[in-house]
Amino acid sequence: MNRQADLHLATQELQDYRVQYSGNNHDLPDAQTDLAPKFIEFIYLPLSIILNRNGPPAPPLPDQVLQKIFQATALLCQQWWWAMDYTAWEQLFRLSAYLIGGSKAGPGVSLAARSEETKEAAALCLEALLRQRSDQERPSWAETTSDVRMEYFTSQAKEQNRFPMIGSAIGSLLDATESDKISLRALSFRIVGYLLADYVPRGRLPTFLPGVVGKCCRVAVARKTSKGWEASDVVKEALTVLKIVIVGSIGDEVCEEEGLVRTDPTSFEDIANMASLSTSGISVNNVSTRTDPYAFQRTESWLQASASQIHNAINSLTPILSHPTTSAQVALANLSFSLLKETLRTIPTLQPLLLSHLLMFSVSTFPSLSNTAKSHLESLFTSPKCASSPLDILAKITQENLLALPSLILARSDSKVERVCNQIEATCKLSCDPVLSNCNFGVGHLLGPTGGIERWGLGLLGVVELALPSRHSSIISQSAPVGFIMDDLDKPEHPFPTTRLRYVEETSTQLAVERMLRGLGAAGGVDALFSIEWFVEVATAGRGPIETSALWCAARIYEGIFGTVLVESSIRAEEQGDRMGDVPMSYRMTADARRRLEKTARTLVKTISELWEMDPVEREETAGNPSQTSDALTLYGDSMLPTEHIKGLDPLVTVLDVRNRRNISIPSAGTQKTSRDAGETAKLHAALSLQALSISASVLGPRFPPLLLYALYPVLRSMVSSDSFLASTAMAALHHISTASAYASPANLLLSNFDYALDSASRRLLKSRLDLKATKVLVILVRLVGKDVVQRAGDVVEECFDRLDEYHGYSVIVEGLVEVLNEVVRAVEAEEETADVRHPSGQPDMPAAQPSIGTFIEWYKQRTSGNHFKDGTEDFGPAPQRAWAQQPQPDDGDPNVRPTSLSNDSPKPSITQAPISKIIRRCLPFLTHSSPLIRARMLSLLRSASSVLPEHEIGPAIHLAWPFILNRLKDSQPFVVTEAARLIESLCWNFWEFMSSRIHQDVWPAYRRMLESLEAGDRESALTARRQGPETPYSHSHRLYSAMLNTLNSVFAAPRERNWIKDEMTWDIAVKCRRFLSASANKELQETAKALYQNLGKQNGDLVWLVLCATCGTDPRQTEAERVQGLPPHLRQPKWDISANASIVLNSM
């Protein structure tokens, strides 16, 4: 009963105290909640009574009771630590350590098999006893400082008789680090760190070195966890303990005191001291270690063995580089920095590994991690104590990484490739850091004239083989037409299509390789321009994989020198790794360096543009073929691989070994790649050339436009490629060049430099430099400029017809040039205002005024007055305005007197109409070209021009071409006949008075024969024979029917007083076009035929009524009882169901 009462009293006091200090165990009470030492002892008294009764013969306390007791004790010790005597401190220390250790702590049943929560409560109590306080935590009643109190406890604990107690506690805590509870593992490591740092003398630390290092490494890499990754808090505490025990046991300072390592002499006194020490052979601490039986005697053999074991242990922590949390990686960075700084001479073999860790972390995408690593590296290299050795190690790491990179890429080890590239990039970033400007990292000269790029560069080109992106990752379809790509030109962003490395699977790895090359360019500065020139020289030797890889490497280094990155599709800018700084490298260059960079950019533009000067046939033949580079690559490629030393017998070469080998040189002629692979390589070569041009435009900026004379044609030539990858790259390059050259849009750039573009395309149409794609370049040039091209359309038209005169016998070239002219006409049509749209009569469509008897009576009354002409102005045509004798003579003295012309001069064509007029005059001879496609294109060209030019401009040309146009109605090709009919339709609608006589004399007789012929052909066609009519729009005759009906509709749409149609022709039209009113005909033809009969009914309604009723057999609007009699029987056509459409026509009359 007494035990239960004590437990109840202690629990009640605990609850009251927890109300005051609820929350985190480390929360500090303010001055108002300070507890006096007597009050703390009063609270602890019942707790100690309960703990003293734990054990035989009484049963052990339950875990929950012990947990609450130690939690309360931990809260009390937060302030009791300032007034606690050492006896109480040691009792609580032993009790907490024994409880954590369980059965391993000693004999007895009471401490066995305790729960994890109970052990954690005991660990909290132990932490409250061992933790160093700050002066801000000191209560108001405390008289001593925290350092004095800490020295009081540590001095007592370091005594020889208490070392077993400390060692036993460390062992128990290390066992608790393998607990299933994460918080207990982290807390145990933290307490071990307190003990090793403050309560264990430095001479005794090597005793704990093997066990602590092994336990920390094993737990940190999560060898026994189910998730695969240890919690970040546990990793952080474990690495902190690792740093404490390694630095305290085998650090430079302690080993120097033991005489195991010596500092470099800086004066004659240091040399004298070294001589005296070597003579005596006694270190400073040897005397003190003899008096301590637990002290460890450090020797050189122990140092070598321990350094090797620690190196292996730290190497096992490499998986933490990929830990998902940054706090664990920051802890590894802190450990690496501490060991680099404190074990530089004792563990020299560990320095490259630790330095590589910091390099990896410095290029991390997480700011907290990268900033921590950068600050550590800056502190390391600016420290006079350890500046020279890490610099040498860094240069060696960079050299080894460059040597190992080709073999790693071939092995498809993406993780290792990414790690190596990140280390090289980090080294390059350090060399560009202004804080470390006095340090020579040895990476800037790698791309310079003395860097040996001829050797390691060829080894890199042998493995950096590019390939086109997969279809699902392409921004557009591989078979997308150029027009589809052109539709995206108005978008604000135009990223470059992505390329992929053939031997790299992960996107992050490829980005790491790109960032590495940019970093090398940034580190080399203008000296790296030598490497660009070398890569470009290799790239211009052919069109094979090596040359393509050389262009890619040159572009990436070029980006690094200038400090820019070409944005690629599906990859965000932050993922591309543009980590050259907030300010581009070009703004940090000197004036001489900037001029050198711009000079190289100009030379590069001209060199790359010459790749398009090659004959197209020769360009295709050189694509993918081996070049002189392959011999050099075979010579230097193997020298870049590390030498492998093998002892013993020669190894047996198996089939698998031969299979895994790969020759770095380009395949020979006997093992050439397929034509498809060669074509892909040629496209990649051209696309990367465009990227280099874009970077040069960024370098030169507003000074780039003079070089458009060379650069425009490659870009435009690539835009008309049938491959969407190359066309998309060209579109992005054009947009990038426009932005870099300070133009608002590509259209403005092309319009301002139209002469350059036209000249470059014209030179490719000469016989000596003929390129069949040059006509497509002209087409896309006109299309890109848009309606503003009308200002320069005359030059384009002149150039096209000059080439037509030269190549009129070559259908392919003529078709391309005609397509250019069509594009010009479309641009002019877009420029014309909608108000200039003409109507069939030359006047707006309005109802014709019907003559009335009142008009005749008015005229009859005024016929004799002689002034009936004064109401209006009568046009007498060109006639003299005064008597011949009264004609004034020109007077030289009076400039205002000018001779009067006898006729009114025709108005000159406008600036938009002049090129179209020129096209009309010069395209007439091609109406009789041997190619039916060209004949159709010319007829289409005339049709488009008819809607732009006025009658006095197009009339003479049409008059001359009229016989040829009529002959095209008899052409053997249906599409040519259709284009001729559509031209006549357009002429009738736009120039009715000019065409009225020709309709009567020439057009309708030809149409009548064609209708009869087509009707006979439709009866034999399988498409139209099913429903007895031209019901399908897919037949050859459909478009021709539509053009003829529209032409006839224009005849009867003109006002009646200006339409002199004979009744015989009206009857013929009404009879021949009846079948288009049939319900089985195409809907479009039905609507056109109804409009025709409605307009025809306005001219002669009786005729239309007779024809339609005779065809139906009666008036379709009347019933069977009201059947009309006496209709001509020969017009009856029961196979045509025209009743519905006939009713509509008759009702509208």
Sequence and secondary structure as in RCSB ss.txt:
>XXXX:A:sequence
MNRQADLHLATQELQDYRVQYSGNNHDLPDAQTDLAPKFIEFIYLPLSIILNRNGPPAPPLPDQVLQKIFQATAL
LCQQWWWAMDYTAWEQLFRLSAYLIGGSKAGPGVSLAARSEETKEAAALCLEALLRQRSDQERPSWAETTSDVRM
EYFTSQAKEQNRFPMIGSAIGSLLDATESDKISLRALSFRIVGYLLADYVPRGRLPTFLPGVVGKCCRVAVARKT
SKGWEASDVVKEALTVLKIVIVGSIGDEVCEEEGLVRTDPTSFEDIANMASLSTSGISVNNVSTRTDPYAFQRTE
SWLQASASQIHNAINSLTPILSHPTTSAQVALANLSFSLLKETLRTIPTLQPLLLSHLLMFSVSTFPSLSNTAKS
HLESLFTSPKCASSPLDILAKITQENLLALPSLILARSDSKVERVCNQIEATCKLSCDPVLSNCNFGVGHLLGPT
GGIERWGLGLLGVVELALPSRHSSIISQSAPVGFIMDDLDKPEHPFPTTRLRYVEETSTQLAVERMLRGLGAAGG
VDALFSIEWFVEVATAGRGPIETSALWCAARIYEGIFGTVLVESSIRAEEQGDRMGDVPMSYRMTADARRRLEKT
ARTLVKTISELWEMDPVEREETAGNPSQTSDALTLYGDSMLPTEHIKGLDPLVTVLDVRNRRNISIPSAGTQKTS
RDAGETAKLHAALSLQALSISASVLGPRFPPLLLYALYPVLRSMVSSDSFLASTAMAALHHISTASAYASPANLL
LSNFDYALDSASRRLLKSRLDLKATKVLVILVRLVGKDVVQRAGDVVEECFDRLDEYHGYSVIVEGLVEVLNEVV
RAVEAEEETADVRHPSGQPDMPAAQPSIGTFIEWYKQRTSGNHFKDGTEDFGPAPQRAWAQQPQPDDGDPNVRPT
SLSNDSPKPSITQAPISKIIRRCLPFLTHSSPLIRARMLSLLRSASSVLPEHEIGPAIHLAWPFILNRLKDSQPF
VVTEAARLIESLCWNFWEFMSSRIHQDVWPAYRRMLESLEAGDRESALTARRQGPETPYSHSHRLYSAMLNTLNS
VFAAPRERNWIKDEMTWDIAVKCRRFLSASANKELQETAKALYQNLGKQNGDLVWLVLCATCGTDPRQTEAERVQ
GLPPHLRQPKWDISANASIVLNSM
>XXXX:A:secstr
 HHHHHHHHHHHHHHHHHHHT S TT    GGG   HHHHHHHHHHHHHHHHT STTS    HHHHHHHHHHHHH
HHHHHTTT  HHHHHHHHHHHHHHHHGGGGSS STTSS  HHHHHHHHHHHHHHH    GGG  TT  S HHHHH
HHHHHHHTSGGGHHHHHHHHHHHHHHTT S HHHHHHHHHHHHHIIIIIS GGGHHHHHHHHHHHHHHHHTTSS 
SSSS  HHHHHHHHHHHHHHHHHHH HHHHHHTTSS     SHHHHHHHHHHHHH   TTHHHHHH TT     H
HHHHHHHHHHHHHHHTTGGGGG SSHHHHHHHHHHHHHHHHHSTTT GGGHHHHHHHHHHHHT SSHHHHHHHHH
HHHHHHH TTSSHHHHHHHHHHHHHHHHHHHHHHHTT HHHHHHHHHHHHHHHHHHT GGGTT   S GGGGSTT
S HHHHHHHHHTT  EE   GGGSSS TT  HHHHHTTTTSS   B   EETT   HHHHHHHHHHHHHHHHHHG
GGGHHHHHHHHHHHTT BSHHHHHHHHHHHHHHHHHHT    BTTS HHHHT  S SS GGGGS HHHHHHHHHH
HHHHHHHHHGGGGS HHHHHHHBT   HHHHHHHHHTGGGS      SS     HHHHHH    S   GGG   H
HHHHHHHHHHHHHHHHHHHHHHHHHGGG GGGHHHHHHHHHHHHT S HHHHHHHHHHHHHHHHHTT SSHHHHH
HHTHHHHHHHHHHTTSGGG  TTHHHHHHHHHHHHGGGGGGSHHHHHHHHHHHHHHSTT HHHHHHHHHHHHHHH
HHHHHHS GGG   TTSS         HHHHHHHHHHTTTS TTTTS     S  SS GGG     TT TT    
 SS       TTTHHHHHHHHHHGGGGG S HHHHHHHHHHHHHHHTTS HHHHHHHHHHHHHHHHHHTT SSHH
HHHHHHHHHHHHHHH HHHHHHHIIIIIHHHHHHHHHHHHHHHHH TTTTTTTS   TTSHHHHHHHHHHHHHHH
HHHS GGG    HHHHHHHHHHTGGGGSTTS HHHHHHHHHHHHHHHHH HHHHHHHHHHHHTS TTS STT   
   GGG  TTS  HHHHHHHHHH 
